[in-house]
């Protein structure tokens, strides 16, 4: 069956956004979504990169209007994917690749049973903790929430079509790319 949606989930810090960014650059048929979120902008981020940053009021207003195909509370913030981004991509015969949390992956799989799902695992919880701290340049205020969520998310990995350990970025990325290439070759 032709694949039109590829969902990537992983605990925060496992490297999924780097995988998605790089594969979108290398394979133009793929296209990422830009999620709406209520979380605060981090250093190096700006409106549209990597999210649309909105107030909670705005998010709830959009949600009320049925703007989101899926929304979830992740690490105490709201995240949602707009319908129109999927429709626009499919109208151009492109394949969407998106990184979302485990709850979001479940919702998408329910709404789009033909979606392919990939789970990226960190080599260990300790390594994940180290990466999250390094990425933010300090211990993030919600580190313990993220680590608790990570353990809960990792427990769901076997429900995904593919699992991949990100121990060495380049090696793991090549394995990831091969999975995606095989999926695209289906149709
Ligand atoms: P961060 O704020 O650290 O970039 O992302 C936090 C988490 O939110 C990540 O696991 C990311 O995959 C997830 N996320 C991003 N966009 C969406 C979305 O549209 N829906 C859901 N459910 N999760 C999302």
Backbone and ligand atoms as CSV (ligand in chain L), in Angstrom:
chain,resi,resn,atom,element,x,y,z
A,1,UNK,N,N,0.836,-1.209,0.000
A,1,UNK,CA,C,0.000,0.000,0.000
A,1,UNK,C,C,0.869,1.257,0.000
A,2,UNK,N,N,0.418,2.257,-0.734
A,2,UNK,CA,C,1.187,3.498,-0.827
A,2,UNK,C,C,1.228,4.217,0.536
A,3,UNK,N,N,2.428,4.631,0.952
A,3,UNK,CA,C,2.565,5.311,2.243
A,3,UNK,C,C,2.471,6.820,2.025
A,4,UNK,N,N,1.615,7.517,2.801
A,4,UNK,CA,C,1.530,8.967,2.646
A,4,UNK,C,C,1.818,9.702,3.958
A,5,UNK,N,N,2.028,8.924,5.018
A,5,UNK,CA,C,2.293,9.520,6.322
A,5,UNK,C,C,3.276,8.636,7.097
A,6,UNK,N,N,4.381,9.249,7.524
A,6,UNK,CA,C,5.370,8.518,8.324
A,6,UNK,C,C,5.499,9.248,9.654
A,7,UNK,N,N,5.288,8.522,10.721
A,7,UNK,CA,C,5.297,9.132,12.056
A,7,UNK,C,C,6.525,8.684,12.827
A,8,UNK,N,N,7.231,9.669,13.350
A,8,UNK,CA,C,8.441,9.371,14.119
A,8,UNK,C,C,8.174,9.766,15.565
A,9,UNK,N,N,8.377,8.846,16.486
A,9,UNK,CA,C,8.264,9.203,17.902
A,9,UNK,C,C,9.535,8.763,18.607
A,10,UNK,N,N,9.835,9.442,19.682
A,10,UNK,CA,C,11.035,9.164,20.479
A,10,UNK,C,C,10.958,10.053,21.686
A,11,UNK,N,N,11.614,9.686,22.768
A,11,UNK,CA,C,11.628,10.622,23.896
A,11,UNK,C,C,12.401,11.880,23.525
A,12,UNK,N,N,12.061,12.975,24.175
A,12,UNK,CA,C,12.736,14.244,23.957
A,12,UNK,C,C,14.240,14.052,24.139
A,13,UNK,N,N,15.041,14.431,23.125
A,13,UNK,CA,C,16.497,14.307,23.240
A,13,UNK,C,C,17.057,13.074,22.548
A,14,UNK,N,N,16.189,12.205,22.002
A,14,UNK,CA,C,16.688,10.992,21.336
A,14,UNK,C,C,17.200,11.289,19.931
A,15,UNK,N,N,16.949,12.494,19.428
A,15,UNK,CA,C,17.517,12.896,18.142
A,15,UNK,C,C,16.536,12.902,16.998
A,16,UNK,N,N,15.239,12.780,17.279
A,16,UNK,CA,C,14.305,12.616,16.156
A,16,UNK,C,C,14.197,13.845,15.278
A,17,UNK,N,N,14.256,15.050,15.854
A,17,UNK,CA,C,14.093,16.214,14.977
A,17,UNK,C,C,15.287,16.368,14.040
A,18,UNK,N,N,16.508,15.975,14.491
A,18,UNK,CA,C,17.675,16.032,13.589
A,18,UNK,C,C,17.494,15.042,12.446
A,19,UNK,N,N,16.947,13.864,12.742
A,19,UNK,CA,C,16.711,12.869,11.689
A,19,UNK,C,C,15.715,13.427,10.664
A,20,UNK,N,N,14.637,14.008,11.174
A,20,UNK,CA,C,13.577,14.479,10.277
A,20,UNK,C,C,14.079,15.647,9.429
A,21,UNK,N,N,14.799,16.578,10.063
A,21,UNK,CA,C,15.325,17.730,9.311
A,21,UNK,C,C,16.224,17.278,8.168
A,22,UNK,N,N,17.158,16.350,8.508
A,22,UNK,CA,C,18.121,15.921,7.491
A,22,UNK,C,C,17.454,15.148,6.361
A,23,UNK,N,N,16.521,14.274,6.688
A,23,UNK,CA,C,15.911,13.456,5.635
A,23,UNK,C,C,15.041,14.326,4.717
A,24,UNK,N,N,14.435,15.378,5.268
A,24,UNK,CA,C,13.622,16.267,4.420
A,24,UNK,C,C,14.522,17.019,3.438
A,25,UNK,N,N,15.736,17.346,3.874
A,25,UNK,CA,C,16.680,18.024,2.959
A,25,UNK,C,C,17.114,17.064,1.858
A,26,UNK,N,N,17.328,15.804,2.218
A,26,UNK,CA,C,17.889,14.841,1.259
A,26,UNK,C,C,16.835,14.203,0.358
A,27,UNK,N,N,15.582,14.175,0.785
A,27,UNK,CA,C,14.538,13.513,-0.008
A,27,UNK,C,C,13.367,14.484,-0.197
A,28,UNK,N,N,13.363,15.222,-1.307
A,28,UNK,CA,C,12.384,16.297,-1.491
A,28,UNK,C,C,10.922,15.853,-1.564
A,29,UNK,N,N,10.687,14.562,-1.745
A,29,UNK,CA,C,9.284,14.113,-1.753
A,29,UNK,C,C,8.681,14.157,-0.350
A,30,UNK,N,N,9.563,14.209,0.635
A,30,UNK,CA,C,9.090,14.253,2.018
A,30,UNK,C,C,8.825,15.675,2.446
A,31,UNK,N,N,7.880,15.829,3.345
A,31,UNK,CA,C,7.639,17.170,3.869
A,31,UNK,C,C,7.225,17.075,5.331
A,32,UNK,N,N,7.767,17.974,6.116
A,32,UNK,CA,C,7.539,17.995,7.563
A,32,UNK,C,C,6.339,18.898,7.861
A,33,UNK,N,N,5.766,18.793,9.040
A,33,UNK,CA,C,4.694,19.720,9.429
A,33,UNK,C,C,5.265,20.737,10.411
A,34,UNK,N,N,4.581,21.864,10.547
A,34,UNK,CA,C,4.990,22.852,11.553
A,34,UNK,C,C,3.862,22.909,12.583
A,35,UNK,N,N,4.140,22.283,13.714
A,35,UNK,CA,C,3.162,22.183,14.792
A,35,UNK,C,C,2.906,23.535,15.456
A,36,UNK,N,N,1.702,23.698,15.972
A,36,UNK,CA,C,1.405,24.852,16.827
A,36,UNK,C,C,1.669,24.429,18.271
A,37,UNK,N,N,2.294,25.290,19.037
A,37,UNK,CA,C,2.529,24.963,20.448
A,37,UNK,C,C,2.391,26.190,21.342
A,38,UNK,N,N,2.082,25.904,22.610
A,38,UNK,CA,C,2.007,26.985,23.601
A,38,UNK,C,C,3.312,27.055,24.417
A,39,UNK,N,N,4.299,26.196,24.101
A,39,UNK,CA,C,5.505,26.244,24.931
A,39,UNK,C,C,6.350,27.484,24.608
A,40,UNK,N,N,7.202,27.872,25.564
A,40,UNK,CA,C,8.027,29.075,25.391
A,40,UNK,C,C,9.083,28.832,24.310
A,41,UNK,N,N,9.426,29.891,23.605
A,41,UNK,CA,C,10.461,29.823,22.556
A,41,UNK,C,C,11.808,29.592,23.241
A,42,UNK,N,N,12.605,28.633,22.714
A,42,UNK,CA,C,13.950,28.403,23.270
A,42,UNK,C,C,14.968,29.222,22.497
A,43,UNK,N,N,16.173,29.335,23.063
A,43,UNK,CA,C,17.255,30.058,22.378
A,43,UNK,C,C,17.462,29.433,21.000
A,44,UNK,N,N,17.598,30.273,19.982
A,44,UNK,CA,C,17.841,29.768,18.623
A,44,UNK,C,C,16.557,29.481,17.855
A,45,UNK,N,N,15.411,29.547,18.521
A,45,UNK,CA,C,14.133,29.305,17.837
A,45,UNK,C,C,13.456,30.640,17.535
A,46,UNK,N,N,12.518,30.611,16.583
A,46,UNK,CA,C,11.738,31.823,16.286
A,46,UNK,C,C,10.403,31.372,15.711
A,47,UNK,N,N,9.480,32.302,15.484
A,47,UNK,CA,C,8.160,31.950,14.955
A,47,UNK,C,C,8.302,31.136,13.653
A,48,UNK,N,N,7.683,29.975,13.629
A,48,UNK,CA,C,7.737,29.119,12.435
A,48,UNK,C,C,8.910,28.154,12.436
A,49,UNK,N,N,9.857,28.343,13.347
A,49,UNK,CA,C,11.063,27.516,13.373
A,49,UNK,C,C,11.389,27.058,14.791
A,50,UNK,N,N,11.114,25.865,15.231
A,50,UNK,CA,C,10.509,24.807,14.427
A,50,UNK,C,C,8.987,24.739,14.599
A,51,UNK,N,N,8.418,25.656,15.393
A,51,UNK,CA,C,6.974,25.620,15.656
A,51,UNK,C,C,6.327,26.965,15.383
A,52,UNK,N,N,5.000,26.957,15.300
A,52,UNK,CA,C,4.235,28.199,15.408
A,52,UNK,C,C,3.963,28.369,16.903
A,53,UNK,N,N,4.514,29.423,17.471
A,53,UNK,CA,C,4.367,29.651,18.913
A,53,UNK,C,C,3.145,30.534,19.147
A,54,UNK,N,N,2.166,30.009,19.866
A,54,UNK,CA,C,0.934,30.774,20.109
A,54,UNK,C,C,0.589,30.756,21.601
A,55,UNK,N,N,-0.268,31.703,22.000
A,55,UNK,CA,C,-0.713,31.746,23.396
A,55,UNK,C,C,-1.703,30.593,23.619
A,56,UNK,N,N,-1.937,30.308,24.883
A,56,UNK,CA,C,-2.887,29.241,25.211
A,56,UNK,C,C,-4.289,29.613,24.701
A,57,UNK,N,N,-4.636,30.911,24.814
A,57,UNK,CA,C,-5.964,31.372,24.374
A,57,UNK,C,C,-6.135,31.107,22.879
A,58,UNK,N,N,-5.108,31.470,22.123
A,58,UNK,CA,C,-5.155,31.300,20.663
A,58,UNK,C,C,-5.271,29.805,20.314
A,59,UNK,N,N,-4.476,28.994,21.007
A,59,UNK,CA,C,-4.489,27.555,20.735
A,59,UNK,C,C,-5.894,26.989,20.981
A,60,UNK,N,N,-6.477,27.388,22.114
A,60,UNK,CA,C,-7.807,26.854,22.456
A,60,UNK,C,C,-8.860,27.324,21.455
A,61,UNK,N,N,-8.687,28.544,20.989
A,61,UNK,CA,C,-9.622,29.088,19.980
A,61,UNK,C,C,-9.514,28.270,18.683
A,62,UNK,N,N,-8.294,27.977,18.259
A,62,UNK,CA,C,-8.100,27.184,17.035
A,62,UNK,C,C,-8.648,25.765,17.224
A,63,UNK,N,N,-8.394,25.213,18.402
A,63,UNK,CA,C,-8.863,23.853,18.687
A,63,UNK,C,C,-10.386,23.788,18.615
A,64,UNK,N,N,-11.009,24.820,19.169
A,64,UNK,CA,C,-12.469,24.919,19.174
A,64,UNK,C,C,-13.024,24.906,17.751
A,65,UNK,N,N,-12.290,25.545,16.842
A,65,UNK,CA,C,-12.737,25.645,15.436
A,65,UNK,C,C,-12.481,24.369,14.649
A,66,UNK,N,N,-11.854,23.365,15.274
A,66,UNK,CA,C,-11.556,22.120,14.562
A,66,UNK,C,C,-10.347,22.235,13.643
A,67,UNK,N,N,-9.438,23.157,13.983
A,67,UNK,CA,C,-8.263,23.418,13.157
A,67,UNK,C,C,-7.256,22.261,13.188
A,68,UNK,N,N,-7.220,21.526,14.315
A,68,UNK,CA,C,-6.185,20.494,14.492
A,68,UNK,C,C,-6.688,19.093,14.171
A,69,UNK,N,N,-5.875,18.354,13.445
A,69,UNK,CA,C,-6.196,16.947,13.188
A,69,UNK,C,C,-5.889,16.156,14.455
A,70,UNK,N,N,-4.911,16.634,15.211
A,70,UNK,CA,C,-4.521,15.978,16.468
A,70,UNK,C,C,-3.936,17.038,17.365
A,71,UNK,N,N,-4.205,16.944,18.655
A,71,UNK,CA,C,-3.541,17.827,19.612
A,71,UNK,C,C,-3.297,17.032,20.883
A,72,UNK,N,N,-2.315,17.450,21.670
A,72,UNK,CA,C,-2.001,16.736,22.908
A,72,UNK,C,C,-1.292,17.668,23.876
A,73,UNK,N,N,-1.336,17.300,25.151
A,73,UNK,CA,C,-0.540,17.998,26.162
A,73,UNK,C,C,0.757,17.205,26.289
A,74,UNK,N,N,1.892,17.856,26.020
A,74,UNK,CA,C,3.189,17.185,26.127
A,74,UNK,C,C,4.054,18.032,27.054
A,75,UNK,N,N,4.618,17.413,28.077
A,75,UNK,CA,C,5.443,18.137,29.065
A,75,UNK,C,C,4.721,19.417,29.521
A,76,UNK,N,N,3.441,19.312,29.762
A,76,UNK,CA,C,2.613,20.413,30.292
A,76,UNK,C,C,2.352,21.550,29.307
A,77,UNK,N,N,2.694,21.375,28.037
A,77,UNK,CA,C,2.348,22.379,27.014
A,77,UNK,C,C,1.447,21.731,25.969
A,78,UNK,N,N,0.731,22.580,25.218
A,78,UNK,CA,C,-0.155,22.065,24.171
A,78,UNK,C,C,0.565,22.047,22.821
A,79,UNK,N,N,0.355,20.988,22.062
A,79,UNK,CA,C,0.927,20.851,20.716
A,79,UNK,C,C,-0.186,20.371,19.802
A,80,UNK,N,N,-0.250,20.906,18.584
A,80,UNK,CA,C,-1.290,20.447,17.666
A,80,UNK,C,C,-0.858,20.576,16.211
A,81,UNK,N,N,-1.312,19.616,15.403
A,81,UNK,CA,C,-0.998,19.617,13.964
A,81,UNK,C,C,-2.232,20.037,13.183
A,82,UNK,N,N,-2.141,21.087,12.352
A,82,UNK,CA,C,-3.310,21.524,11.584
A,82,UNK,C,C,-3.641,20.579,10.427
A,83,UNK,N,N,-4.932,20.398,10.198
A,83,UNK,CA,C,-5.417,19.594,9.063
A,83,UNK,C,C,-4.841,20.065,7.737
A,84,UNK,N,N,-4.859,21.397,7.542
A,84,UNK,CA,C,-4.559,21.907,6.200
A,84,UNK,C,C,-3.148,21.561,5.760
A,85,UNK,N,N,-2.216,21.361,6.735
A,85,UNK,CA,C,-0.837,21.027,6.326
A,85,UNK,C,C,-0.782,19.633,5.690
A,86,UNK,N,N,-1.609,18.721,6.208
A,86,UNK,CA,C,-1.645,17.376,5.617
A,86,UNK,C,C,-2.272,17.457,4.230
A,87,UNK,N,N,-3.393,18.174,4.145
A,87,UNK,CA,C,-4.105,18.260,2.870
A,87,UNK,C,C,-3.245,18.916,1.792
A,88,UNK,N,N,-2.533,19.999,2.179
A,88,UNK,CA,C,-1.682,20.701,1.206
A,88,UNK,C,C,-0.584,19.764,0.686
A,89,UNK,N,N,0.028,19.020,1.602
A,89,UNK,CA,C,1.130,18.129,1.193
A,89,UNK,C,C,0.610,17.017,0.284
A,90,UNK,N,N,-0.533,16.438,0.649
A,90,UNK,CA,C,-1.070,15.332,-0.159
A,90,UNK,C,C,-1.533,15.829,-1.526
A,91,UNK,N,N,-2.020,17.074,-1.583
A,91,UNK,CA,C,-2.447,17.631,-2.873
A,91,UNK,C,C,-1.254,17.722,-3.830
A,92,UNK,N,N,-0.046,17.833,-3.248
A,92,UNK,CA,C,1.168,17.907,-4.100
A,92,UNK,C,C,1.831,16.538,-4.232
A,93,UNK,N,N,1.108,15.491,-3.813
A,93,UNK,CA,C,1.613,14.121,-3.866
A,93,UNK,C,C,2.895,13.935,-3.053
A,94,UNK,N,N,2.978,14.662,-1.955
A,94,UNK,CA,C,4.159,14.505,-1.107
A,94,UNK,C,C,3.824,13.592,0.082
A,95,UNK,N,N,4.860,13.088,0.721
A,95,UNK,CA,C,4.689,12.195,1.867
A,95,UNK,C,C,5.076,12.965,3.122
A,96,UNK,N,N,4.212,12.956,4.105
A,96,UNK,CA,C,4.493,13.703,5.337
A,96,UNK,C,C,5.297,12.845,6.289
A,97,UNK,N,N,6.331,13.474,6.843
A,97,UNK,CA,C,7.102,12.802,7.888
A,97,UNK,C,C,7.052,13.737,9.085
A,98,UNK,N,N,6.575,13.275,10.199
A,98,UNK,CA,C,6.409,14.207,11.312
A,98,UNK,C,C,6.861,13.592,12.614
A,99,UNK,N,N,7.461,14.431,13.468
A,99,UNK,CA,C,7.839,13.901,14.779
A,99,UNK,C,C,6.851,14.396,15.816
A,100,UNK,N,N,6.261,13.439,16.490
A,100,UNK,CA,C,5.257,13.756,17.504
A,100,UNK,C,C,5.457,12.845,18.707
A,101,UNK,N,N,4.748,13.119,19.781
A,101,UNK,CA,C,4.919,12.269,20.952
A,101,UNK,C,C,4.084,10.995,20.793
A,102,UNK,N,N,4.262,10.074,21.740
A,102,UNK,CA,C,3.629,8.759,21.629
A,102,UNK,C,C,2.095,8.843,21.598
A,103,UNK,N,N,1.513,9.753,22.408
A,103,UNK,CA,C,0.041,9.885,22.389
A,103,UNK,C,C,-0.406,10.332,21.006
A,104,UNK,N,N,0.339,11.304,20.435
A,104,UNK,CA,C,0.012,11.823,19.102
A,104,UNK,C,C,0.111,10.720,18.060
A,105,UNK,N,N,1.142,9.874,18.193
A,105,UNK,CA,C,1.327,8.775,17.229
A,105,UNK,C,C,0.119,7.841,17.286
A,106,UNK,N,N,-0.372,7.585,18.497
A,106,UNK,CA,C,-1.538,6.699,18.633
A,106,UNK,C,C,-2.768,7.313,17.977
A,107,UNK,N,N,-2.961,8.618,18.187
A,107,UNK,CA,C,-4.119,9.295,17.589
A,107,UNK,C,C,-4.028,9.239,16.064
A,108,UNK,N,N,-2.826,9.528,15.534
A,108,UNK,CA,C,-2.671,9.508,14.073
A,108,UNK,C,C,-2.920,8.115,13.516
A,109,UNK,N,N,-2.414,7.107,14.204
A,109,UNK,CA,C,-2.562,5.732,13.709
A,109,UNK,C,C,-4.049,5.334,13.702
A,110,UNK,N,N,-4.801,5.864,14.680
A,110,UNK,CA,C,-6.237,5.583,14.713
A,110,UNK,C,C,-6.941,6.269,13.549
A,111,UNK,N,N,-6.536,7.533,13.283
A,111,UNK,CA,C,-7.201,8.287,12.210
A,111,UNK,C,C,-6.718,7.868,10.829
A,112,UNK,N,N,-5.434,7.472,10.741
A,112,UNK,CA,C,-4.846,7.084,9.453
A,112,UNK,C,C,-4.150,5.731,9.641
A,113,UNK,N,N,-4.924,4.634,9.587
A,113,UNK,CA,C,-4.330,3.319,9.885
A,113,UNK,C,C,-3.209,2.919,8.919
A,114,UNK,N,N,-3.149,3.566,7.754
A,114,UNK,CA,C,-2.085,3.216,6.801
A,114,UNK,C,C,-0.769,3.945,7.115
A,115,UNK,N,N,-0.725,4.764,8.168
A,115,UNK,CA,C,0.509,5.480,8.514
A,115,UNK,C,C,1.587,4.483,8.940
A,116,UNK,N,N,2.841,4.767,8.557
A,116,UNK,CA,C,3.964,3.943,9.013
A,116,UNK,C,C,4.554,4.612,10.253
A,117,UNK,N,N,4.965,3.821,11.234
A,117,UNK,CA,C,5.447,4.420,12.487
A,117,UNK,C,C,6.860,3.918,12.820
A,118,UNK,N,N,7.701,4.853,13.230
A,118,UNK,CA,C,9.094,4.513,13.580
A,118,UNK,C,C,9.387,5.078,14.971
A,119,UNK,N,N,9.970,4.276,15.834
A,119,UNK,CA,C,10.331,4.754,17.181
A,119,UNK,C,C,11.848,4.810,17.289
A,120,UNK,N,N,12.365,5.958,17.701
A,120,UNK,CA,C,13.816,6.100,17.874
A,120,UNK,C,C,14.149,6.024,19.363
A,121,UNK,N,N,15.003,5.075,19.703
A,121,UNK,CA,C,15.365,4.867,21.106
A,121,UNK,C,C,16.724,5.484,21.417
A,122,UNK,N,N,16.897,6.061,22.604
A,122,UNK,CA,C,18.235,6.494,23.008
A,122,UNK,C,C,19.017,5.253,23.460
A,123,UNK,N,N,20.361,5.288,23.467
A,123,UNK,CA,C,21.108,4.118,23.922
A,123,UNK,C,C,20.775,3.760,25.370
A,124,UNK,N,N,20.492,4.765,26.198
A,124,UNK,CA,C,20.109,4.517,27.595
A,124,UNK,C,C,19.439,5.771,28.146
A,125,UNK,N,N,18.777,5.636,29.281
A,125,UNK,CA,C,18.129,6.790,29.929
A,125,UNK,C,C,19.191,7.796,30.389
A,126,UNK,N,N,20.344,7.291,30.852
A,126,UNK,CA,C,21.415,8.195,31.330
A,126,UNK,C,C,21.922,9.051,30.183
A,127,UNK,N,N,22.087,8.420,29.011
A,127,UNK,CA,C,22.579,9.148,27.836
A,127,UNK,C,C,21.536,10.198,27.407
A,128,UNK,N,N,20.282,9.837,27.518
A,128,UNK,CA,C,19.210,10.769,27.155
A,128,UNK,C,C,19.250,11.999,28.081
A,129,UNK,N,N,19.436,11.761,29.342
A,129,UNK,CA,C,19.511,12.845,30.338
A,129,UNK,C,C,20.686,13.768,30.003
A,130,UNK,N,N,21.816,13.149,29.632
A,130,UNK,CA,C,23.014,13.932,29.308
A,130,UNK,C,C,22.753,14.795,28.056
A,131,UNK,N,N,22.097,14.189,27.052
A,131,UNK,CA,C,21.851,14.934,25.792
A,131,UNK,C,C,20.900,16.105,26.003
A,132,UNK,N,N,19.851,15.875,26.776
A,132,UNK,CA,C,18.865,16.946,26.999
A,132,UNK,C,C,19.538,18.114,27.717
A,133,UNK,N,N,20.377,17.821,28.704
A,133,UNK,CA,C,21.052,18.859,29.477
A,133,UNK,C,C,22.032,19.611,28.584
A,134,UNK,N,N,22.744,18.870,27.726
A,134,UNK,CA,C,23.734,19.481,26.831
A,134,UNK,C,C,23.048,20.370,25.786
A,135,UNK,N,N,21.938,19.869,25.234
A,135,UNK,CA,C,21.237,20.611,24.183
A,135,UNK,C,C,20.772,21.973,24.691
A,136,UNK,N,N,20.234,21.985,25.899
A,136,UNK,CA,C,19.695,23.239,26.424
A,136,UNK,C,C,20.779,24.085,27.093
A,137,UNK,N,N,21.997,23.550,27.215
A,137,UNK,CA,C,23.099,24.299,27.813
A,137,UNK,C,C,22.969,24.429,29.323
A,138,UNK,N,N,21.956,23.825,29.892
A,138,UNK,CA,C,21.743,23.877,31.350
A,138,UNK,C,C,20.714,22.796,31.674
A,139,UNK,N,N,20.492,22.565,32.950
A,139,UNK,CA,C,19.487,21.559,33.312
A,139,UNK,C,C,18.116,22.198,33.115
A,140,UNK,N,N,17.318,21.731,32.145
A,140,UNK,CA,C,16.005,22.363,31.936
A,140,UNK,C,C,15.107,22.186,33.166
A,141,UNK,N,N,14.261,23.188,33.401
A,141,UNK,CA,C,13.402,23.170,34.589
A,141,UNK,C,C,12.536,21.909,34.611
A,142,UNK,N,N,12.160,21.432,33.419
A,142,UNK,CA,C,11.248,20.282,33.384
A,142,UNK,C,C,11.994,18.967,33.100
A,143,UNK,N,N,13.295,18.917,33.429
A,143,UNK,CA,C,14.081,17.708,33.127
A,143,UNK,C,C,13.454,16.438,33.725
A,144,UNK,N,N,13.045,16.536,34.995
A,144,UNK,CA,C,12.510,15.318,35.634
A,144,UNK,C,C,11.196,14.882,34.980
A,145,UNK,N,N,10.367,15.859,34.554
A,145,UNK,CA,C,9.116,15.509,33.855
A,145,UNK,C,C,9.471,14.799,32.548
A,146,UNK,N,N,10.472,15.366,31.841
A,146,UNK,CA,C,10.871,14.781,30.554
A,146,UNK,C,C,11.398,13.358,30.727
A,147,UNK,N,N,12.190,13.141,31.771
A,147,UNK,CA,C,12.769,11.805,31.988
A,147,UNK,C,C,11.677,10.790,32.366
A,148,UNK,N,N,10.723,11.246,33.160
A,148,UNK,CA,C,9.626,10.340,33.546
A,148,UNK,C,C,8.792,9.993,32.304
A,149,UNK,N,N,8.524,11.032,31.486
A,149,UNK,CA,C,7.778,10.796,30.242
A,149,UNK,C,C,8.564,9.875,29.311
A,150,UNK,N,N,9.907,10.051,29.298
A,150,UNK,CA,C,10.744,9.236,28.404
A,150,UNK,C,C,10.578,7.757,28.739
A,151,UNK,N,N,10.610,7.434,30.017
A,151,UNK,CA,C,10.481,6.018,30.414
A,151,UNK,C,C,9.113,5.472,30.010
A,152,UNK,N,N,8.092,6.307,30.166
A,152,UNK,CA,C,6.734,5.899,29.794
A,152,UNK,C,C,6.646,5.699,28.276
A,153,UNK,N,N,7.295,6.600,27.522
A,153,UNK,CA,C,7.245,6.511,26.058
A,153,UNK,C,C,8.013,5.290,25.543
A,154,UNK,N,N,9.203,5.056,26.129
A,154,UNK,CA,C,10.029,3.925,25.674
A,154,UNK,C,C,9.265,2.607,25.848
A,155,UNK,N,N,8.429,2.545,26.869
A,155,UNK,CA,C,7.644,1.333,27.116
A,155,UNK,C,C,6.670,1.050,25.962
A,156,UNK,N,N,6.401,2.062,25.123
A,156,UNK,CA,C,5.452,1.898,23.999
A,156,UNK,C,C,6.151,1.539,22.682
A,157,UNK,N,N,7.494,1.478,22.699
A,157,UNK,CA,C,8.245,1.337,21.441
A,157,UNK,C,C,7.818,0.120,20.614
A,158,UNK,N,N,7.454,-0.970,21.291
A,158,UNK,CA,C,7.139,-2.197,20.546
A,158,UNK,C,C,5.841,-2.077,19.751
A,159,UNK,N,N,5.031,-1.030,20.018
A,159,UNK,CA,C,3.789,-0.848,19.250
A,159,UNK,C,C,4.049,-0.203,17.895
A,160,UNK,N,N,5.299,0.211,17.650
A,160,UNK,CA,C,5.632,0.892,16.393
A,160,UNK,C,C,6.092,-0.120,15.347
A,161,UNK,N,N,5.931,0.236,14.066
A,161,UNK,CA,C,6.298,-0.696,12.992
A,161,UNK,C,C,7.808,-0.951,12.967
A,162,UNK,N,N,8.602,0.081,13.281
A,162,UNK,CA,C,10.072,-0.044,13.258
A,162,UNK,C,C,10.633,0.585,14.532
A,163,UNK,N,N,11.737,-0.009,15.037
A,163,UNK,CA,C,12.449,0.588,16.179
A,163,UNK,C,C,13.915,0.741,15.788
A,164,UNK,N,N,14.513,1.816,16.262
A,164,UNK,CA,C,15.889,2.121,15.871
A,164,UNK,C,C,16.595,2.765,17.061
A,165,UNK,N,N,17.823,2.301,17.379
A,165,UNK,CA,C,18.569,2.914,18.495
A,165,UNK,C,C,19.497,3.982,17.926
A,166,UNK,N,N,19.406,5.201,18.459
A,166,UNK,CA,C,20.308,6.262,18.004
A,166,UNK,C,C,21.525,6.311,18.930
A,167,UNK,N,N,22.529,5.445,18.622
A,167,UNK,CA,C,23.745,5.458,19.446
A,167,UNK,C,C,24.837,6.262,18.750
A,168,UNK,N,N,24.886,6.153,17.406
A,168,UNK,CA,C,25.866,6.931,16.652
A,168,UNK,C,C,25.066,7.622,15.556
A,169,UNK,N,N,25.038,8.957,15.553
A,169,UNK,CA,C,24.098,9.675,14.688
A,169,UNK,C,C,24.188,9.248,13.226
A,170,UNK,N,N,25.407,9.248,12.653
A,170,UNK,CA,C,25.498,8.968,11.210
A,170,UNK,C,C,25.074,7.547,10.867
A,171,UNK,N,N,25.528,6.607,11.687
A,171,UNK,CA,C,25.167,5.196,11.434
A,171,UNK,C,C,23.650,5.005,11.594
A,172,UNK,N,N,23.103,5.560,12.650
A,172,UNK,CA,C,21.669,5.387,12.909
A,172,UNK,C,C,20.846,6.109,11.848
A,173,UNK,N,N,21.356,7.269,11.415
A,173,UNK,CA,C,20.635,8.020,10.379
A,173,UNK,C,C,20.557,7.198,9.090
A,174,UNK,N,N,21.649,6.511,8.728
A,174,UNK,CA,C,21.635,5.711,7.490
A,174,UNK,C,C,20.609,4.573,7.608
A,175,UNK,N,N,20.499,3.987,8.793
A,175,UNK,CA,C,19.493,2.919,8.993
A,175,UNK,C,C,18.088,3.504,8.856
A,176,UNK,N,N,17.930,4.680,9.416
A,176,UNK,CA,C,16.640,5.382,9.366
A,176,UNK,C,C,16.271,5.688,7.903
A,177,UNK,N,N,17.258,6.197,7.165
A,177,UNK,CA,C,17.001,6.573,5.771
A,177,UNK,C,C,16.602,5.340,4.944
A,178,UNK,N,N,17.231,4.220,5.235
A,178,UNK,CA,C,16.924,2.992,4.497
A,178,UNK,C,C,15.459,2.579,4.762
A,179,UNK,N,N,15.033,2.698,5.994
A,179,UNK,CA,C,13.632,2.348,6.315
A,179,UNK,C,C,12.697,3.253,5.506
A,180,UNK,N,N,12.998,4.561,5.496
A,180,UNK,CA,C,12.133,5.525,4.797
A,180,UNK,C,C,12.173,5.270,3.285
A,181,UNK,N,N,13.351,5.004,2.749
A,181,UNK,CA,C,13.444,4.725,1.300
A,181,UNK,C,C,12.597,3.506,0.937
A,182,UNK,N,N,12.672,2.467,1.757
A,182,UNK,CA,C,11.877,1.260,1.491
A,182,UNK,C,C,10.388,1.566,1.555
A,183,UNK,N,N,9.996,2.439,2.489
A,183,UNK,CA,C,8.569,2.819,2.592
A,183,UNK,C,C,8.121,3.572,1.344
A,184,UNK,N,N,8.963,4.510,0.886
A,184,UNK,CA,C,8.594,5.300,-0.298
A,184,UNK,C,C,8.565,4.433,-1.558
A,185,UNK,N,N,9.390,3.402,-1.576
A,185,UNK,CA,C,9.442,2.538,-2.767
A,185,UNK,C,C,8.130,1.750,-2.921
A,186,UNK,N,N,7.312,1.746,-1.881
A,186,UNK,CA,C,6.034,1.014,-1.965
A,186,UNK,C,C,5.026,1.682,-2.889
A,187,UNK,N,N,5.249,2.959,-3.131
A,187,UNK,CA,C,4.234,3.595,-4.000
A,187,UNK,C,C,4.611,4.973,-4.421
L,1,LIG,P1,P,9.846,20.005,22.113
L,1,LIG,O1,O,8.991,21.042,22.741
L,1,LIG,O2,O,10.933,19.510,23.019
L,1,LIG,O3,O,10.337,20.421,20.758
L,1,LIG,O4,O,8.898,18.750,21.812
L,1,LIG,C1,C,8.235,18.104,22.840
L,1,LIG,C2,C,7.486,16.922,22.277
L,1,LIG,O5,O,6.308,17.351,21.558
L,1,LIG,C3,C,8.281,16.063,21.309
L,1,LIG,O6,O,8.136,14.714,21.722
L,1,LIG,C4,C,7.585,16.304,19.987
L,1,LIG,O7,O,7.679,15.165,19.151
L,1,LIG,C5,C,6.168,16.525,20.438
L,1,LIG,N1,N,5.331,17.169,19.401
L,1,LIG,C6,C,5.676,18.085,18.484
L,1,LIG,N2,N,4.636,18.395,17.698
L,1,LIG,C7,C,3.589,17.638,18.116
L,1,LIG,C8,C,2.222,17.506,17.691
L,1,LIG,O8,O,1.734,18.149,16.755
L,1,LIG,N3,N,1.460,16.613,18.382
L,1,LIG,C9,C,1.950,15.893,19.426
L,1,LIG,N4,N,1.136,15.037,20.027
L,1,LIG,N5,N,3.219,15.993,19.842
L,1,LIG,C10,C,4.030,16.858,19.207
